[in-house]
Amino acid sequence: MGFVVPRVHSPIPADQIEARLSCYPEGKVRDYWRDVLPWLPQPVQECSCGEQKKLGRWKQHCAEGSGLSDEQLRKWTFATWIAQANPGCDTARQFAEQFAAGLLETPWLYLYGGVGLGKSHLLIAVTGALVEAGREVRHWSAPELYYQMLVWVKEDQYAEGVQALKQAAVLVLDDLGAERQTDFARDLMHSILDFRYQNGSPTCVASNLEPSGFPPRLASRLLDLSVVTILPMDGVDMRQVER
C-alpha cells in the first residue's frame, strides 16, 4: 500500500515523509498522522497504486503462464462471441462463462460438437477471463501437448511436465481426441485427466467427440455428472460462412 502526501510547503522532504509513513503499522496511518506531521492541513490519504502495479504484474505472470499469446487473449473473448451466428451454441457460451467465474456446479466442463462451432473460441475466452481475474491457468490443445510431451521425453523433463499439468490450478484442454492415437498418448491423457478427476481440479475440455467416444476408462470419468457438466454444441461450420 502506498500513500499520497498532500502538496504543501513542508519542513520535511516528501521522500522522508513517505519513508516515515511506511514504518507505521498497516491501517494505522490515519491514527498517527496528526501526531507525527501536525503541520499538514489534511489527512494523509492511502493510495492503491502499489497494489494495482502488483496486480498488473501478477496478471502478466498468469498470461505468460497460460500458453497463449497476447493476441489470442485479445481476439478470442466472450465479448467477441457472436451468439446469433450459431444459436445452438450459446448455451455452451453461458456455461463457459460460469466456469470461468467459478459459478459452475461441477469442477469440470466438457464441450463437444463438430468443427467450426466455436469450441476453441470459448476455451480461449475461458483462459482470458481467468487471466483477467488473476488466476493461474494452463491452456493446451491435445495435439500440441502430445508433441510437447515427446520433446520433454527427449529432454528428460517428462515427469516434471506431467506433474505441472496435474497440479495446474485450472487446466483448459482443447481438441481432446485429435492427438495421435497411440498407447503413449492414451496413457498420457488418462494419467493427467484421471489425477484431476480424482482431486476435483477445475478442468475445461473441448472435443469433437462425445464423452462416450473415448476408451472406457476415460469415458467413465467424463460421463460422471457429479464432476462433469456436459454441453453439446450444434450448428454450422462458421469457418465456411461469411460473417
N, C-alpha and C positions, 0 to 999 in steps of 0.2 A: 504494500500500500504506500503511495506517495502522498505528498502534501502540497497544497497551493498556498504559498506565502503571499499575503497582501502586498501590493506595490506601494509602500510608504517610505518616507525618509527614516532610516534605521541606523542606530549607532552600532549595530552588529551586522556584518556582511551576510547577505542572503544565504550563501553556502553554509555558513556556520549555523544560521537559524535552522536550516533543514537538517544539518547534522545533529543538532541538539534534539530536534523533534523526533528524529528517527530512533533516539535512545529510549524514548518513553514507552511504557507497556502498551501493547495493542489495545485500541479502544479508549485510551486514557488521555489522548492529546487534548481533547476539549476540556478535560478536568484540570489540566495543568497550564494551559496557555497563558491565562491571566497572571499566574504567579511567576512564570518564567519570563514572559515578554509583556509586561504590563503596559508598555507604550503603544502596543498595537491597537488600532481603533476598532477592529472587528476580529471575530474568532478565526483561527486558522481552519481552513477547510481541507478535509481529507479528499484526495482525488484517486481515481481508479486507473490512471494512465499506466502505471506499472503492471497492474493486474491484466489490463487489456493487452499489453505487449506480451505478457506471459501466455495469455490465451491464444494470441495470434501465432506465437511460436509453436505452441502445442498443436494447434490445428494444422500448421505446416508439417509438423512431425507426423501427424496422422495421415495427411495427404500423401506424403512421401512414402510412408509405410504401406499404403493401400495397394500399391502396384499399378495404379492408374496415373495417367498424365494429367496435368492441369487442364489441358484442352478437353480431354474426355470428361473430366468432372464438371467443366463449364457447359459443355454441349449437351450432355445427356442427363437431364434433371427431371424432376416431377413437373416443373413449370413448363418444360418444352414438350411434355407428353401431349399428343393430340387425341383427345378422347373420342371425337367424332369419327376419326379415321377407322377405328375398329371398336364399335360399341361393346362387342362381346368380350373385350379385353379390359374394360375399365374397372371391373370388379377386382381384377388382379392388381391394377394400379392402386386401388384403395387399400387392399391388404398389404401391398408392398410399403405404402406409407405408414401403415400401422406397425409393421415390423420394424421399420427404421426408427419410429418413435418409441419403440418398446411397449406398444399397446396391444400387440397380438396376444391371444390367449395361449398360444403354444410357442416354444422357443424356436421352432423350425417353420420355414415357409417353403413350399415346393410349387413352382410354376411350371406348367408343361403345355406344349402345343406345337403347331407346325412352324415352319420357318417364316421370318419376316413379320412376326406379330408384335414384336417389341419386348421380348423377354430380356434381351441383353440391355436394352434401354433402361428397363426397370431395375435391373441389378446394378447398373452403374449409378442410377439415381439413388438407390438404397445406399450404396457406398458413399456417394457425395453427401447425402443427408447425415449419415453417421459422422463423417469427417467434420462437417459443419457444426455438429453437436459436440465435437471434441472427443469422439470415441474412436479407439483403435479398431481397425478393420483390415482384413486381407481379402483382396479380390483376385480370383484366378478364373480363367477358363480351363476346363478339364484337359483339353488337348495341350495347351501351353504348359500346364502343370506336369503333365506326363513327360514332356521333353525336358522340362527343367529338372525333374527328378533324375533323368538319365545323366544330366550334367552333374548333379550333386553326387550321384554314384561314382562318377569318374573322379570327382574332386574329394571323395571321401567325406562328403557333407550330408549324405542321405539321412542319417539318423537325426541330425540337427534340423534339417528341413522338414521332415515329417513331424517332429515334435513341435516345431513352431506352428504348423498348421493345426495340429491337435489342440494346442493351447491358445490359439488366437482368440482374442476377446469376442470377435464376430468374424465368421467366415462366409464369404459370398462366392459361390461356385457356379459358374455358367457352363452351359453345354455339357452337362454330365451325360455320359454315354457316347459322346462324339470322339473321345480319346481312342487310341488304338486298343482293340480288344485282345489283350494278351494276359497271361496269368499274372505278370508283374503289375499291369495296370489295374486289374480287378482286385488284387491283393492290396495295392496301394490305396485305392479309393475306399475299399472296405475298412482298412485299418484306420484311416483318418475319420471317416464318417461314423464308424461304429464307436470310436472313442468319444466323439462329440455327442452322439446319440445317448450313450450311457451316462454322460455328465450333463445332459440338457443344455449344451452350449449353443448360443444363438447362431443359427446357420440358415442361409438363404440359398436355395438351389433352383436352377432352371435347366430344363431338358426338353428335347423333342419327344421323349418317351414318357409314357405313363409310368407311375411307380411300379406297377406290376410287370413292366417290361425288363426289369433288371434281374440278375441272378437271385434266387430265392432268399439268401441270407440278407442281401441289401434290400430287396423288395419288402421283406417282412418289416424292416425298420422304417422304411419310407411310408408304409401303409399304416403305421401306428398313429392313429388320430389323436392320441393323448399327447403326442410330441410334435406331430407334423400337421400343419394346415396345408391342404392340397387344393390348388386352384387351376382348373383347366383354362386355356386361352384359345379363343376361336375367332376366326376372321380371315381376311385376305392378306396375302403377302404384300406388305406396304413397300417393299423394295421394288416391286413391279408396277406400282401405281404412282402417277404423278400427283404431287400434293399442290 
